[in-house]
Amino acid sequence: MDMFERMGMLGGINGGGFEDTGGVGNGGTPNGVVISQGKLITGAHTVAPVIGFDKDHVLVLGKMNGQQAIERGIRDGVSFTFCPFLIVNGVPAEVAGNGGGLNPRTCIGQRKDGAVILVAVDGRQAGSLGANYKDCIDIMMKYGAVNAGNLDGGTSTCMIYKGEVINSMASLYGARKIPTAFGITN
């Protein structure tokens, strides 16, 4: 939440994965590739699933290292080890079995017209068990996403708008400290 306020953003969602030993990580060390405002922060040689926006504001999905992502023109991007791409170029991913099980989920997608879709699904609670990857694909398809990816979920799933958490978080301790996020501006 503080991250969005510091940057003057209306809100946003959590982003990529981070070191989280025992589920109590402090959000200080991101995993994989992180690119912010065209600068490679981590992951120069780490090959990982990357979700990010290029200089033309197009959502890009691909398995690459940080240097390749920069060469591809990604301006802002993150990676998450368990980051299945949900929809690529209008084609929904094939999901086997229970599709990652029911969990809180955070997803990002983009429609053909450029509109960005942010999704935070509550889970591990009486009011919502969560979603599996197939559920997330269905949501993104319903709203017209042509590209969509799964971000860090679980107790990290958080959506902020105008300084308020607008989802019901699974974390017993409130909003977690996270190293990366996708924000929305005025």
Secondary structure by P-SEA (a helix, b strand, c coil): caaaaaacccccccccccccccccccccccccbbbccccccccccccccccccccccccccccccaaaaaaacccccccccccccccccccccccccccccccccccccccccbbbbbbbbbccccccccccaaaaaaaaaaacccbbbbcccccccccccccccccccccccccccccbbbbbcc
